[in-house]
């Protein structure tokens, strides 16, 4: 299943970030059409180094077309627009297709 | 299941990178003790932007202790040392614990 993966760099105020994500952003993401599931994790660092990311969100879809449609949907636009309200630390976003043959 | 996630920034020579990963690095990773499975994907960009990463490797373990032990193992050290042989584009690494309650 293809995934939309969003990595949030650590913001200045992590409590405010968490509250906004929980109370506002997650309900926008939940409106993505044909969203199969969402996994939210709080990354930890490796070998004593802090993680560069505060939160990782993985949104799964049945097909790449469903994923593209979600990004192009009203919820996709609202989600992108909402980033400016809480993701001041920066956002890195990419699509993880189904496993490569590598 | 906790995951060790490694994001490889796009290198100058992607063919050389892929060959080294396939022929050398993957067999080092396969030696991690108690490694449950490895998922390799080639990220794609969102909204017409290129992906910042060329390859994402996700290594799953049954427990956080198993993951830490793998990093501290001979294979973990060999893997870290091998990065200099092919990962000139840069590497971002973090641990994704089991899902948060967020």
N, CA and C atoms of all chains as a GROMACS GRO file, in nm:
protein
  612
    1UNK      N    1   0.084  -0.121   0.000
    1UNK     CA    2   0.000   0.000   0.000
    1UNK      C    3   0.086   0.124   0.000
    2UNK      N    4   0.065   0.214  -0.095
    2UNK     CA    5   0.144   0.339  -0.096
    2UNK      C    6   0.110   0.425   0.025
    3UNK      N    7   0.212   0.495   0.070
    3UNK     CA    8   0.198   0.582   0.188
    3UNK      C    9   0.238   0.725   0.155
    4UNK      N   10   0.164   0.819   0.208
    4UNK     CA   11   0.209   0.958   0.214
    4UNK      C   12   0.277   0.974   0.349
    5UNK      N   13   0.405   1.011   0.347
    5UNK     CA   14   0.481   1.023   0.471
    5UNK      C   15   0.516   1.170   0.495
    6UNK      N   16   0.484   1.217   0.614
    6UNK     CA   17   0.512   1.356   0.650
    6UNK      C   18   0.598   1.356   0.775
    7UNK      N   19   0.714   1.419   0.763
    7UNK     CA   20   0.808   1.429   0.875
    7UNK      C   21   0.811   1.574   0.923
    8UNK      N   22   0.775   1.594   1.047
    8UNK     CA   23   0.774   1.729   1.106
    8UNK      C   24   0.903   1.750   1.184
    9UNK      N   25   0.982   1.848   1.139
    9UNK     CA   26   1.102   1.882   1.215
    9UNK      C   27   1.061   1.938   1.351
   10UNK      N   28   1.150   1.923   1.447
   10UNK     CA   29   1.116   1.961   1.584
   10UNK      C   30   1.086   2.110   1.593
   11UNK      N   31   0.965   2.147   1.637
   11UNK     CA   32   0.928   2.288   1.647
   11UNK      C   33   0.980   2.348   1.777
   12UNK      N   34   0.970   2.480   1.788
   12UNK     CA   35   1.014   2.546   1.912
   12UNK      C   36   0.927   2.504   2.030
   13UNK      N   37   0.796   2.503   2.008
   13UNK     CA   38   0.703   2.472   2.117
   13UNK      C   39   0.634   2.339   2.086
   14UNK      N   40   0.691   2.232   2.140
   14UNK     CA   41   0.638   2.100   2.106
   14UNK      C   42   0.500   2.076   2.167
   15UNK      N   43   0.472   2.137   2.282
   15UNK     CA   44   0.339   2.120   2.342
   15UNK      C   45   0.230   2.183   2.255
   16UNK      N   46   0.258   2.304   2.205
   16UNK     CA   47   0.162   2.370   2.118
   16UNK      C   48   0.144   2.291   1.989
   17UNK      N   49   0.255   2.238   1.936
   17UNK     CA   50   0.247   2.155   1.816
   17UNK      C   51   0.156   2.034   1.841
   18UNK      N   52   0.182   1.964   1.949
   18UNK     CA   53   0.104   1.843   1.977
   18UNK      C   54  -0.044   1.874   1.994
   19UNK      N   55  -0.074   1.984   2.061
   19UNK     CA   56  -0.213   2.020   2.083
   19UNK      C   57  -0.281   2.052   1.950
   20UNK      N   58  -0.212   2.127   1.864
   20UNK     CA   59  -0.272   2.161   1.735
   20UNK      C   60  -0.289   2.037   1.648
   21UNK      N   61  -0.189   1.953   1.649
   21UNK     CA   62  -0.200   1.830   1.567
   21UNK      C   63  -0.320   1.747   1.612
   22UNK      N   64  -0.330   1.730   1.742
   22UNK     CA   65  -0.435   1.644   1.798
   22UNK      C   66  -0.575   1.706   1.779
   23UNK      N   67  -0.584   1.838   1.804
   23UNK     CA   68  -0.716   1.901   1.811
   23UNK      C   69  -0.765   1.953   1.676
   24UNK      N   70  -0.672   1.981   1.585
   24UNK     CA   71  -0.712   2.043   1.457
   24UNK      C   72  -0.667   1.960   1.337
   25UNK      N   73  -0.537   1.937   1.328
   25UNK     CA   74  -0.483   1.879   1.205
   25UNK      C   75  -0.530   1.737   1.181
   26UNK      N   76  -0.536   1.657   1.287
   26UNK     CA   77  -0.572   1.516   1.267
   26UNK      C   78  -0.714   1.500   1.212
   27UNK      N   79  -0.803   1.593   1.246
   27UNK     CA   80  -0.940   1.581   1.194
   27UNK      C   81  -0.947   1.624   1.048
   28UNK      N   82  -0.854   1.709   1.004
   28UNK     CA   83  -0.848   1.743   0.861
   28UNK      C   84  -0.798   1.621   0.783
   29UNK      N   85  -0.692   1.560   0.834
   29UNK     CA   86  -0.635   1.442   0.768
   29UNK      C   87  -0.739   1.329   0.760
   30UNK      N   88  -0.819   1.317   0.864
   30UNK     CA   89  -0.921   1.211   0.867
   30UNK      C   90  -1.024   1.227   0.756
   31UNK      N   91  -1.033   1.348   0.697
   31UNK     CA   92  -1.128   1.372   0.589
   31UNK      C   93  -1.074   1.333   0.452
   32UNK      N   94  -0.945   1.294   0.443
   32UNK     CA   95  -0.890   1.252   0.314
   32UNK      C   96  -0.980   1.142   0.255
   33UNK      N   97  -1.024   1.156   0.133
   33UNK     CA   98  -1.105   1.050   0.072
   33UNK      C   99  -1.023   0.922   0.053
   34UNK      N  100  -1.084   0.811   0.083
   34UNK     CA  101  -1.023   0.679   0.063
   34UNK      C  102  -0.895   0.656   0.144
   35UNK      N  103  -0.882   0.732   0.252
   35UNK     CA  104  -0.770   0.708   0.342
   35UNK      C  105  -0.791   0.574   0.412
   36UNK      N  106  -0.690   0.489   0.406
   36UNK     CA  107  -0.706   0.356   0.466
   36UNK      C  108  -0.675   0.360   0.615
   37UNK      N  109  -0.560   0.416   0.652
   37UNK     CA  110  -0.530   0.436   0.793
   37UNK      C  111  -0.416   0.537   0.809
   38UNK      N  112  -0.400   0.581   0.931
   38UNK     CA  113  -0.295   0.679   0.965
   38UNK      C  114  -0.215   0.622   1.080
   39UNK      N  115  -0.085   0.634   1.070
   39UNK     CA  116   0.000   0.593   1.182
   39UNK      C  117   0.082   0.715   1.224
   40UNK      N  118   0.078   0.745   1.351
   40UNK     CA  119   0.151   0.860   1.406
   40UNK      C  120   0.256   0.806   1.501
   41UNK      N  121   0.381   0.842   1.479
   41UNK     CA  122   0.485   0.803   1.575
   41UNK      C  123   0.571   0.923   1.610
   42UNK      N  124   0.629   0.914   1.730
   42UNK     CA  125   0.723   1.015   1.776
   42UNK      C  126   0.863   0.957   1.762
   43UNK      N  127   0.939   1.001   1.660
   43UNK     CA  128   1.071   0.944   1.635
   43UNK      C  129   1.167   0.967   1.753
   44UNK      N  130   1.257   0.874   1.768
   44UNK     CA  131   1.364   0.885   1.867
   44UNK      C  132   1.498   0.884   1.792
   45UNK      N  133   1.598   0.944   1.855
   45UNK     CA  134   1.728   0.950   1.792
   45UNK      C  135   1.804   0.819   1.800
   46UNK      N  136   1.913   0.813   1.726
   46UNK     CA  137   1.998   0.694   1.721
   46UNK      C  138   2.134   0.731   1.780
   47UNK      N  139   2.188   0.641   1.858
   47UNK     CA  140   2.325   0.655   1.909
   47UNK      C  141   2.345   0.786   1.985
   48UNK      N  142   2.248   0.822   2.067
   48UNK     CA  143   2.264   0.938   2.153
   48UNK      C  144   2.237   1.072   2.086
   49UNK      N  145   2.214   1.068   1.956
   49UNK     CA  146   2.180   1.194   1.888
   49UNK      C  147   2.029   1.214   1.892
   50UNK      N  148   1.984   1.340   1.905
   50UNK     CA  149   1.839   1.363   1.904
   50UNK      C  150   1.782   1.334   1.764
   51UNK      N  151   1.656   1.295   1.759
   51UNK     CA  152   1.592   1.279   1.630
   51UNK      C  153   1.573   1.415   1.566
   52UNK      N  154   1.595   1.424   1.434
   52UNK     CA  155   1.569   1.552   1.368
   52UNK      C  156   1.420   1.581   1.355
   53UNK      N  157   1.338   1.480   1.379
   53UNK     CA  158   1.194   1.496   1.359
   53UNK      C  159   1.118   1.477   1.490
   54UNK      N  160   1.014   1.558   1.507
   54UNK     CA  161   0.931   1.550   1.626
   54UNK      C  162   0.818   1.450   1.607
   55UNK      N  163   0.769   1.441   1.486
   55UNK     CA  164   0.653   1.354   1.460
   55UNK      C  165   0.658   1.304   1.316
   56UNK      N  166   0.620   1.180   1.298
   56UNK     CA  167   0.606   1.124   1.164
   56UNK      C  168   0.463   1.075   1.147
   57UNK      N  169   0.400   1.118   1.039
   57UNK     CA  170   0.265   1.071   1.006
   57UNK      C  171   0.271   0.990   0.878
   58UNK      N  172   0.215   0.870   0.881
   58UNK     CA  173   0.209   0.784   0.763
   58UNK      C  174   0.063   0.758   0.730
   59UNK      N  175   0.024   0.798   0.610
   59UNK     CA  176  -0.114   0.781   0.567
   59UNK      C  177  -0.118   0.681   0.453
   60UNK      N  178  -0.191   0.571   0.473
   60UNK     CA  179  -0.192   0.464   0.373
   60UNK      C  180  -0.318   0.469   0.287
   61UNK      N  181  -0.299   0.434   0.161
   61UNK     CA  182  -0.408   0.428   0.064
   61UNK      C  183  -0.396   0.295  -0.011
   62UNK      N  184  -0.508   0.253  -0.070
   62UNK     CA  185  -0.504   0.128  -0.145
   62UNK      C  186  -0.423   0.139  -0.273
   63UNK      N  187  -0.430   0.255  -0.337
   63UNK     CA  188  -0.363   0.272  -0.466
   63UNK      C  189  -0.296   0.409  -0.473
   64UNK      N  190  -0.202   0.422  -0.565
   64UNK     CA  191  -0.136   0.550  -0.587
   64UNK      C  192  -0.235   0.655  -0.636
   65UNK      N  193  -0.335   0.612  -0.711
   65UNK     CA  194  -0.437   0.706  -0.758
   65UNK      C  195  -0.518   0.762  -0.641
   66UNK      N  196  -0.553   0.675  -0.548
   66UNK     CA  197  -0.625   0.722  -0.428
   66UNK      C  198  -0.542   0.825  -0.352
   67UNK      N  199  -0.412   0.798  -0.341
   67UNK     CA  200  -0.324   0.892  -0.270
   67UNK      C  201  -0.322   1.027  -0.343
   68UNK      N  202  -0.305   1.024  -0.474
   68UNK     CA  203  -0.302   1.149  -0.551
   68UNK      C  204  -0.435   1.223  -0.538
   69UNK      N  205  -0.544   1.147  -0.542
   69UNK     CA  206  -0.676   1.210  -0.530
   69UNK      C  207  -0.692   1.277  -0.393
   70UNK      N  208  -0.640   1.214  -0.290
   70UNK     CA  209  -0.649   1.272  -0.156
   70UNK      C  210  -0.572   1.404  -0.148
   71UNK      N  211  -0.453   1.406  -0.207
   71UNK     CA  212  -0.374   1.529  -0.206
   71UNK      C  213  -0.446   1.641  -0.280
   72UNK      N  214  -0.518   1.604  -0.386
   72UNK     CA  215  -0.586   1.704  -0.468
   72UNK      C  216  -0.724   1.740  -0.414
   73UNK      N  217  -0.766   1.676  -0.308
   73UNK     CA  218  -0.902   1.697  -0.255
   73UNK      C  219  -0.910   1.823  -0.171
   74UNK      N  220  -1.031   1.856  -0.131
   74UNK     CA  221  -1.052   1.971  -0.042
   74UNK      C  222  -0.974   1.950   0.088
   75UNK      N  223  -0.977   1.828   0.141
   75UNK     CA  224  -0.904   1.800   0.265
   75UNK      C  225  -0.753   1.813   0.245
   76UNK      N  226  -0.706   1.772   0.127
   76UNK     CA  227  -0.564   1.786   0.098
   76UNK      C  228  -0.520   1.932   0.098
   77UNK      N  229  -0.603   2.015   0.037
   77UNK     CA  230  -0.572   2.159   0.034
   77UNK      C  231  -0.579   2.219   0.174
   78UNK      N  232  -0.681   2.178   0.251
   78UNK     CA  233  -0.696   2.230   0.387
   78UNK      C  234  -0.579   2.187   0.475
   79UNK      N  235  -0.533   2.064   0.455
   79UNK     CA  236  -0.420   2.013   0.532
   79UNK      C  237  -0.294   2.093   0.503
   80UNK      N  238  -0.268   2.116   0.374
   80UNK     CA  239  -0.149   2.194   0.336
   80UNK      C  240  -0.157   2.335   0.394
   81UNK      N  241  -0.276   2.393   0.388
   81UNK     CA  242  -0.294   2.530   0.438
   81UNK      C  243  -0.275   2.535   0.590
   82UNK      N  244  -0.318   2.429   0.658
   82UNK     CA  245  -0.308   2.428   0.804
   82UNK      C  246  -0.165   2.417   0.855
   83UNK      N  247  -0.074   2.370   0.770
   83UNK     CA  248   0.065   2.353   0.814
   83UNK      C  249   0.122   2.483   0.870
   84UNK      N  250   0.083   2.595   0.809
   84UNK     CA  251   0.140   2.724   0.854
   84UNK      C  252   0.096   2.758   0.996
   85UNK      N  253  -0.008   2.689   1.045
   85UNK     CA  254  -0.060   2.719   1.179
   85UNK      C  255   0.016   2.648   1.291
   86UNK      N  256   0.098   2.549   1.255
   86UNK     CA  257   0.164   2.476   1.365
   86UNK      C  258   0.299   2.417   1.327
   87UNK      N  259   0.332   2.409   1.198
   87UNK     CA  260   0.451   2.335   1.156
   87UNK      C  261   0.568   2.427   1.124
   88UNK      N  262   0.589   2.525   1.212
   88UNK     CA  263   0.695   2.623   1.188
   88UNK      C  264   0.835   2.563   1.188
   89UNK      N  265   0.849   2.445   1.246
   89UNK     CA  266   0.980   2.380   1.247
   89UNK      C  267   1.021   2.327   1.111
   90UNK      N  268   0.924   2.315   1.021
   90UNK     CA  269   0.953   2.263   0.887
   90UNK      C  270   0.889   2.128   0.866
   91UNK      N  271   0.862   2.099   0.740
   91UNK     CA  272   0.793   1.976   0.702
   91UNK      C  273   0.864   1.913   0.584
   92UNK      N  274   0.885   1.784   0.590
   92UNK     CA  275   0.940   1.709   0.478
   92UNK      C  276   0.838   1.603   0.440
   93UNK      N  277   0.803   1.599   0.312
   93UNK     CA  278   0.692   1.516   0.269
   93UNK      C  279   0.733   1.436   0.147
   94UNK      N  280   0.696   1.309   0.144
   94UNK     CA  281   0.722   1.229   0.024
   94UNK      C  282   0.626   1.113   0.019
   95UNK      N  283   0.623   1.048  -0.096
   95UNK     CA  284   0.538   0.932  -0.115
   95UNK      C  285   0.626   0.807  -0.113
   96UNK      N  286   0.587   0.711  -0.033
   96UNK     CA  287   0.656   0.582  -0.031
   96UNK      C  288   0.570   0.484  -0.110
   97UNK      N  289   0.610   0.453  -0.234
   97UNK     CA  290   0.533   0.359  -0.314
   97UNK      C  291   0.545   0.219  -0.254
   98UNK      N  292   0.480   0.124  -0.315
   98UNK     CA  293   0.497  -0.013  -0.270
   98UNK      C  294   0.644  -0.052  -0.284
   99UNK      N  295   0.680  -0.157  -0.214
   99UNK     CA  296   0.822  -0.193  -0.204
   99UNK      C  297   0.889  -0.208  -0.341
  100UNK      N  298   1.010  -0.154  -0.350
  100UNK     CA  299   1.087  -0.166  -0.474
  100UNK      C  300   1.144  -0.307  -0.486
  101UNK      N  301   1.192  -0.338  -0.604
  101UNK     CA  302   1.252  -0.470  -0.626
  101UNK      C  303   1.398  -0.472  -0.583
  102UNK      N  304   1.449  -0.356  -0.540
  102UNK     CA  305   1.592  -0.343  -0.508
  102UNK      C  306   1.634  -0.448  -0.405
  103UNK      N  307   0.566  -0.288   1.617
  103UNK     CA  308   0.709  -0.323   1.607
  103UNK      C  309   0.793  -0.199   1.582
  104UNK      N  310   0.893  -0.175   1.664
  104UNK     CA  311   0.979  -0.059   1.641
  104UNK      C  312   1.060  -0.076   1.512
  105UNK      N  313   1.084   0.038   1.448
  105UNK     CA  314   1.158   0.038   1.323
  105UNK      C  315   1.278   0.130   1.330
  106UNK      N  316   1.388   0.087   1.272
  106UNK     CA  317   1.500   0.176   1.243
  106UNK      C  318   1.477   0.226   1.101
  107UNK      N  319   1.466   0.358   1.085
  107UNK     CA  320   1.437   0.415   0.954
  107UNK      C  321   1.557   0.496   0.907
  108UNK      N  322   1.603   0.465   0.787
  108UNK     CA  323   1.718   0.535   0.730
  108UNK      C  324   1.674   0.598   0.597
  109UNK      N  325   1.691   0.729   0.589
  109UNK     CA  326   1.656   0.805   0.469
  109UNK      C  327   1.785   0.851   0.402
  110UNK      N  328   1.806   0.807   0.278
  110UNK     CA  329   1.926   0.846   0.204
  110UNK      C  330   1.891   0.961   0.112
  111UNK      N  331   1.956   1.075   0.134
  111UNK     CA  332   1.937   1.188   0.044
  111UNK      C  333   1.990   1.150  -0.094
  112UNK      N  334   1.936   1.215  -0.196
  112UNK     CA  335   1.970   1.177  -0.334
  112UNK      C  336   2.119   1.201  -0.360
  113UNK      N  337   2.192   1.095  -0.396
  113UNK     CA  338   2.336   1.109  -0.421
  113UNK      C  339   2.362   1.159  -0.564
  114UNK      N  340   2.486   1.195  -0.590
  114UNK     CA  341   2.519   1.242  -0.725
  114UNK      C  342   2.501   1.130  -0.827
  115UNK      N  343   2.551   1.012  -0.794
  115UNK     CA  344   2.546   0.900  -0.888
  115UNK      C  345   2.449   0.794  -0.833
  116UNK      N  346   2.325   0.802  -0.875
  116UNK     CA  347   2.224   0.711  -0.820
  116UNK      C  348   2.247   0.566  -0.864
  117UNK      N  349   2.304   0.546  -0.983
  117UNK     CA  350   2.329   0.409  -1.028
  117UNK      C  351   2.436   0.343  -0.940
  118UNK      N  352   2.541   0.417  -0.911
  118UNK     CA  353   2.647   0.363  -0.824
  118UNK      C  354   2.592   0.335  -0.685
  119UNK      N  355   2.509   0.428  -0.636
  119UNK     CA  356   2.445   0.408  -0.506
  119UNK      C  357   2.365   0.279  -0.505
  120UNK      N  358   2.279   0.263  -0.604
  120UNK     CA  359   2.192   0.145  -0.607
  120UNK      C  360   2.273   0.016  -0.614
  121UNK      N  361   2.379   0.018  -0.694
  121UNK     CA  362   2.461  -0.102  -0.708
  121UNK      C  363   2.528  -0.137  -0.575
  122UNK      N  364   2.581  -0.034  -0.506
  122UNK     CA  365   2.647  -0.061  -0.378
  122UNK      C  366   2.546  -0.108  -0.275
  123UNK      N  367   2.430  -0.044  -0.273
  123UNK     CA  368   2.330  -0.086  -0.175
  123UNK      C  369   2.292  -0.232  -0.196
  124UNK      N  370   2.266  -0.265  -0.319
  124UNK     CA  371   2.220  -0.401  -0.353
  124UNK      C  372   2.330  -0.506  -0.330
  125UNK      N  373   2.452  -0.472  -0.373
  125UNK     CA  374   2.558  -0.574  -0.374
  125UNK      C  375   2.636  -0.582  -0.244
  126UNK      N  376   2.640  -0.475  -0.167
  126UNK     CA  377   2.724  -0.472  -0.046
  126UNK      C  378   2.640  -0.443   0.080
  127UNK      N  379   2.572  -0.329   0.079
  127UNK     CA  380   2.511  -0.282   0.204
  127UNK      C  381   2.398  -0.373   0.252
  128UNK      N  382   2.317  -0.420   0.159
  128UNK     CA  383   2.201  -0.500   0.202
  128UNK      C  384   2.244  -0.628   0.272
  129UNK      N  385   2.357  -0.683   0.232
  129UNK     CA  386   2.400  -0.807   0.298
  129UNK      C  387   2.456  -0.779   0.438
  130UNK      N  388   2.509  -0.658   0.460
  130UNK     CA  389   2.550  -0.621   0.596
  130UNK      C  390   2.426  -0.606   0.684
  131UNK      N  391   2.326  -0.536   0.632
  131UNK     CA  392   2.202  -0.516   0.709
  131UNK      C  393   2.137  -0.650   0.742
  132UNK      N  394   2.145  -0.743   0.650
  132UNK     CA  395   2.083  -0.875   0.671
  132UNK      C  396   2.146  -0.950   0.788
  133UNK      N  397   2.266  -0.907   0.829
  133UNK     CA  398   2.333  -0.972   0.942
  133UNK      C  399   2.290  -0.917   1.077
  134UNK      N  400   2.208  -0.810   1.079
  134UNK     CA  401   2.161  -0.757   1.207
  134UNK      C  402   2.097  -0.869   1.289
  135UNK      N  403   2.139  -0.887   1.413
  135UNK     CA  404   2.076  -0.991   1.494
  135UNK      C  405   1.929  -0.958   1.523
  136UNK      N  406   1.845  -1.059   1.515
  136UNK     CA  407   1.702  -1.044   1.547
  136UNK      C  408   1.627  -0.946   1.458
  137UNK      N  409   1.683  -0.919   1.340
  137UNK     CA  410   1.612  -0.836   1.243
  137UNK      C  411   1.489  -0.913   1.196
  138UNK      N  412   1.374  -0.848   1.204
  138UNK     CA  413   1.250  -0.917   1.164
  138UNK      C  414   1.228  -0.907   1.014
  139UNK      N  415   1.236  -0.788   0.960
  139UNK     CA  416   1.230  -0.772   0.814
  139UNK      C  417   1.279  -0.633   0.774
  140UNK      N  418   1.304  -0.620   0.645
  140UNK     CA  419   1.353  -0.494   0.589
  140UNK      C  420   1.261  -0.454   0.475
  141UNK      N  421   1.224  -0.328   0.472
  141UNK     CA  422   1.146  -0.279   0.359
  141UNK      C  423   1.224  -0.166   0.294
  142UNK      N  424   1.242  -0.177   0.163
  142UNK     CA  425   1.317  -0.077   0.087
  142UNK      C  426   1.221  -0.011  -0.010
  143UNK      N  427   1.211   0.120  -0.004
  143UNK     CA  428   1.128   0.188  -0.104
  143UNK      C  429   1.204   0.306  -0.164
  144UNK      N  430   1.164   0.340  -0.284
  144UNK     CA  431   1.219   0.458  -0.353
  144UNK      C  432   1.115   0.569  -0.344
  145UNK      N  433   1.138   0.668  -0.258
  145UNK     CA  434   1.040   0.774  -0.239
  145UNK      C  435   1.016   0.855  -0.367
  146UNK      N  436   0.895   0.904  -0.378
  146UNK     CA  437   0.857   0.994  -0.487
  146UNK      C  438   0.816   1.127  -0.427
  147UNK      N  439   0.828   1.232  -0.505
  147UNK     CA  440   0.793   1.364  -0.457
  147UNK      C  441   0.643   1.387  -0.455
  148UNK      N  442   0.605   1.496  -0.391
  148UNK     CA  443   0.464   1.534  -0.378
  148UNK      C  444   0.444   1.665  -0.452
  149UNK      N  445   0.334   1.673  -0.524
  149UNK     CA  446   0.292   1.799  -0.588
  149UNK      C  447   0.399   1.853  -0.682
  150UNK      N  448   0.458   1.766  -0.761
  150UNK     CA  449   0.553   1.810  -0.862
  150UNK      C  450   0.693   1.840  -0.812
  151UNK      N  451   0.710   1.834  -0.680
  151UNK     CA  452   0.845   1.856  -0.626
  151UNK      C  453   0.918   1.722  -0.619
  152UNK      N  454   1.049   1.723  -0.645
  152UNK     CA  455   1.122   1.598  -0.634
  152UNK      C  456   1.131   1.554  -0.487
  153UNK      N  457   1.141   1.423  -0.465
  153UNK     CA  458   1.162   1.375  -0.329
  153UNK      C  459   1.301   1.414  -0.282
  154UNK      N  460   1.314   1.456  -0.156
  154UNK     CA  461   1.448   1.485  -0.106
  154UNK      C  462   1.531   1.359  -0.083
  155UNK      N  463   1.464   1.245  -0.085
  155UNK     CA  464   1.533   1.119  -0.054
  155UNK      C  465   1.531   1.023  -0.173
  156UNK      N  466   1.642   0.955  -0.191
  156UNK     CA  467   1.652   0.857  -0.299
  156UNK      C  468   1.603   0.720  -0.256
  157UNK      N  469   1.625   0.689  -0.130
  157UNK     CA  470   1.589   0.555  -0.082
  157UNK      C  471   1.553   0.562   0.067
  158UNK      N  472   1.454   0.485   0.104
  158UNK     CA  473   1.418   0.471   0.246
  158UNK      C  474   1.427   0.323   0.282
  159UNK      N  475   1.500   0.294   0.389
  159UNK     CA  476   1.510   0.157   0.440
  159UNK      C  477   1.444   0.153   0.578
  160UNK      N  478   1.355   0.058   0.597
  160UNK     CA  479   1.287   0.039   0.726
  160UNK      C  480   1.320  -0.101   0.776
  161UNK      N  481   1.381  -0.107   0.892
  161UNK     CA  482   1.420  -0.235   0.951
  161UNK      C  483   1.338  -0.257   1.077
  162UNK      N  484   1.262  -0.365   1.079
  162UNK     CA  485   1.173  -0.390   1.193
  162UNK      C  486   1.230  -0.494   1.288
  163UNK      N  487   1.203  -0.470   1.416
  163UNK     CA  488   1.246  -0.560   1.522
  163UNK      C  489   1.127  -0.587   1.613
  164UNK      N  490   1.134  -0.695   1.689
  164UNK     CA  491   1.024  -0.727   1.780
  164UNK      C  492   1.017  -0.629   1.897
  165UNK      N  493   1.133  -0.587   1.943
  165UNK     CA  494   1.137  -0.501   2.061
  165UNK      C  495   1.241  -0.390   2.044
  166UNK      N  496   1.227  -0.285   2.124
  166UNK     CA  497   1.324  -0.176   2.123
  166UNK      C  498   1.462  -0.225   2.165
  167UNK      N  499   1.464  -0.322   2.254
  167UNK     CA  500   1.593  -0.378   2.297
  167UNK      C  501   1.662  -0.449   2.182
  168UNK      N  502   1.586  -0.525   2.104
  168UNK     CA  503   1.644  -0.592   1.987
  168UNK      C  504   1.702  -0.489   1.890
  169UNK      N  505   1.631  -0.380   1.871
  169UNK     CA  506   1.678  -0.276   1.780
  169UNK      C  507   1.810  -0.216   1.831
  170UNK      N  508   1.812  -0.182   1.960
  170UNK     CA  509   1.935  -0.126   2.018
  170UNK      C  510   2.051  -0.225   2.009
  171UNK      N  511   2.021  -0.352   2.032
  171UNK     CA  512   2.125  -0.454   2.025
  171UNK      C  513   2.181  -0.465   1.882
  172UNK      N  514   2.093  -0.452   1.784
  172UNK     CA  515   2.138  -0.460   1.644
  172UNK      C  516   2.231  -0.344   1.612
  173UNK      N  517   2.194  -0.224   1.658
  173UNK     CA  518   2.280  -0.108   1.632
  173UNK      C  519   2.416  -0.125   1.697
  174UNK      N  520   2.419  -0.190   1.813
  174UNK     CA  521   2.544  -0.207   1.888
  174UNK      C  522   2.623  -0.330   1.843
  175UNK      N  523   2.567  -0.406   1.751
  175UNK     CA  524   2.632  -0.532   1.708
  175UNK      C  525   2.744  -0.506   1.608
  176UNK      N  526   2.816  -0.612   1.577
  176UNK     CA  527   2.921  -0.605   1.474
  176UNK      C  528   2.860  -0.559   1.342
  177UNK      N  529   2.743  -0.611   1.307
  177UNK     CA  530   2.679  -0.572   1.182
  177UNK      C  531   2.638  -0.424   1.185
  178UNK      N  532   2.594  -0.378   1.302
  178UNK     CA  533   2.558  -0.237   1.314
  178UNK      C  534   2.678  -0.146   1.291
  179UNK      N  535   2.791  -0.185   1.348
  179UNK     CA  536   2.912  -0.106   1.328
  179UNK      C  537   2.958  -0.111   1.183
  180UNK      N  538   2.950  -0.229   1.122
  180UNK     CA  539   2.991  -0.244   0.982
  180UNK      C  540   2.900  -0.163   0.891
  181UNK      N  541   2.772  -0.161   0.923
  181UNK     CA  542   2.676  -0.085   0.843
  181UNK      C  543   2.707   0.064   0.848
  182UNK      N  544   2.731   0.114   0.970
  182UNK     CA  545   2.763   0.256   0.985
  182UNK      C  546   2.892   0.290   0.910
  183UNK      N  547   2.989   0.201   0.919
  183UNK     CA  548   3.118   0.226   0.852
  183UNK      C  549   3.101   0.224   0.700
  184UNK      N  550   3.012   0.138   0.651
  184UNK     CA  551   2.994   0.126   0.506
  184UNK      C  552   2.927   0.249   0.445
  185UNK      N  553   2.859   0.328   0.527
  185UNK     CA  554   2.788   0.445   0.472
  185UNK      C  555   2.882   0.535   0.392
  186UNK      N  556   3.005   0.547   0.441
  186UNK     CA  557   3.099   0.638   0.374
  186UNK      C  558   3.135   0.589   0.233
  187UNK      N  559   3.104   0.462   0.206
  187UNK     CA  560   3.138   0.407   0.075
  187UNK      C  561   3.035   0.438  -0.034
  188UNK      N  562   2.916   0.484   0.009
  188UNK     CA  563   2.814   0.505  -0.096
  188UNK      C  564   2.714   0.614  -0.064
  189UNK      N  565   2.708   0.660   0.061
  189UNK     CA  566   2.600   0.750   0.101
  189UNK      C  567   2.647   0.895   0.109
  190UNK      N  568   2.721   0.938   0.008
  190UNK     CA  569   2.776   1.072   0.007
  190UNK      C  570   2.669   1.181   0.003
  191UNK      N  571   2.549   1.145  -0.039
  191UNK     CA  572   2.441   1.243  -0.044
  191UNK      C  573   2.390   1.282   0.094
  192UNK      N  574   2.423   1.200   0.194
  192UNK     CA  575   2.375   1.227   0.328
  192UNK      C  576   2.275   1.124   0.375
  193UNK      N  577   2.271   1.106   0.504
  193UNK     CA  578   2.185   1.004   0.565
  193UNK      C  579   2.113   1.066   0.683
  194UNK      N  580   1.984   1.039   0.694
  194UNK     CA  581   1.905   1.080   0.810
  194UNK      C  582   1.847   0.954   0.872
  195UNK      N  583   1.868   0.938   1.000
  195UNK     CA  584   1.835   0.812   1.065
  195UNK      C  585   1.758   0.838   1.193
  196UNK      N  586   1.654   0.761   1.217
  196UNK     CA  587   1.582   0.773   1.342
  196UNK      C  588   1.510   0.643   1.374
  197UNK      N  589   1.463   0.634   1.496
  197UNK     CA  590   1.387   0.518   1.539
  197UNK      C  591   1.240   0.556   1.546
  198UNK      N  592   1.156   0.474   1.484
  198UNK     CA  593   1.011   0.492   1.493
  198UNK      C  594   0.960   0.389   1.593
  199UNK      N  595   0.928   0.434   1.715
  199UNK     CA  596   0.876   0.340   1.815
  199UNK      C  597   0.737   0.293   1.774
  200UNK      N  598   0.678   0.210   1.853
  200UNK     CA  599   0.540   0.172   1.826
  200UNK      C  600   0.452   0.295   1.832
  201UNK      N  601   0.337   0.283   1.774
  201UNK     CA  602   0.249   0.399   1.755
  201UNK      C  603   0.225   0.474   1.885
  202UNK      N  604   0.230   0.608   1.875
  202UNK     CA  605   0.203   0.693   1.991
  202UNK      C  606   0.054   0.697   2.018
  203UNK      N  607   0.019   0.746   2.135
  203UNK     CA  608  -0.123   0.758   2.170
  203UNK      C  609  -0.184   0.886   2.114
  204UNK      N  610  -0.098   0.968   2.051
  204UNK     CA  611  -0.144   1.100   2.002
  204UNK      C  612  -0.267   1.086   1.912
   0.00000   0.00000   0.00000
